Amino acid sequence: MKTTGTRRSLAWLPVVWCLTRLVLLLFVLKVYVFPGPDVTSDVHVIYQGWYHVLSTGTFPLADVTWQYPPAAALAILSPGLLPFLDYATAFFVLVCVTDLAVLALMAYAGRRPGRSLRGAWVWVIGVPLLGPTVYARYDVMVTAVAMAALLAGARHPRAMGALAAFGALLKVWPAMLLLAARRRSAWVSALVTGIAVTGAFALTMPGAFAFLTFQRDRGTEVESLGALVFHVARHFGWQGSVLLNYGSIEFLGPYVSEVSTGALFLTGAAFGWLVLWRLLARRFEEHTLADAAFVAVLMFTTTSRVISPQYMVWLVGLAAVCLYFPGSRMRLPVALVLVACFVTVLEFPFYFADVVASNGLGLTLLFLRNGLLVAAALIAARALWRATVPPVTPPAPVPSQPARTDETPVSS
């Protein structure tokens, strides 16, 4: 019975994937127009502009919107592999091919004994919930590398370390996959890979580390958790503005720097909690590596100064790997993340004008999406702690001894 169910599930996976991805391609190729702002402009304008600069052998040093580690250049340059297509079409095709490769990997791995196809279904369903934005950014490529790293983690720690390091050089966050890595070989492999790849870019392309300054100067993006303060404050006379700044729509004005600092404090607190968890955790199971990575990225995404819609695909990918392990404790947080993905496509791009205007609909969608992420982060962190950190048991009470007496019985 179980085998029959698995075969049916496996048969339906490519069908659902093909139908949903066809819809995504029709939207990004503009056969049909998705409501809201054009989400493909980043590819047509920004990515293609970076492509021309990177093709000359240097990073876009004069562009503050370049906020990515050096290996991101490979993703931006990848459409050159398909010279018979225009840049944007080639990019969309490569993202779709990467998406299909992830499905094949999850389906193949999910058929192993003691594994589950639930992870593959999370990927197939979760990605289209984000709408066409997911195909108009290079985050699917980064997420694919991160997922491969986690799947390799149990049996191939060196491969895991190398993939995690390469993923971090694509977009930083995959470095958190190493949080629960227990084998030294994974860390050594990550260090060697990171030094080798970073050194190669530093020697061959000027400006490999310019992204650090550009990222530091970002403000509070309108979809972030901290932005809710200003969305509400605008209704009580806050004298600020909403402008395109550092490549995203951000709040500018009084107290923005304080709220941004508060977001950094929350991120620091999350990091502190994760370090404490790592020091105290004692019970590690086969799914702990994926669970810990999901919790870490979820916490950092939720507390970030920026929660762009494409960030959600990171969580979908890690959630898929979690549910690939039947013993994962992340089922409820994964469900909350999937609901948050659907709300995300409503707030961007569908009703993004309402979000920017801070009206009732925009506020409702942001409170709902960010509230789901906060709830998922808290529930996931609690589940990870309880599953891995042994409870502190008070010492057993010392049994009381009978009172001694020096009196000697007198015989009669």
Secondary structure, 3 states (H helix, E strand, C coil): CHHHHHHHHHHHHHHHHHHHHHHHHHHHCCCCCCCCCCCCHHHHHHHHHHHHHHCCCCCCCCCCCCCCCCCHHHHHHHHHHCCCCCHHHHHHHHHHHHHHHHHHHHHHHHCCCCCCCHHHHHHHHHHHHCHHHHHCCCHHHHHHHHHHHHHHCCCCHHHHHHHHHHHHHHHCHHHHHHHHCCCHHHHHHHHHHHHHHHHHHHHHCCCCCCHHHHHHCCCEECCCCCHHHHHHHHHHCCCCEEEEECCEEEEECCCHHHHHHHHHHHHHHHHHHHHHHHHHCCCCCCCHHHHHHHHHHHHHHHHCCCCCHHHHHHHHHHHHHHHHCCCCCCHHHHHHHHHHHHHHHHHHHHCHHHHHHCCHHHHHHHHHHHHHHHHHHHHHHHHHHHHHCCCCCCCCCCCCCCCCCCCCCCCC
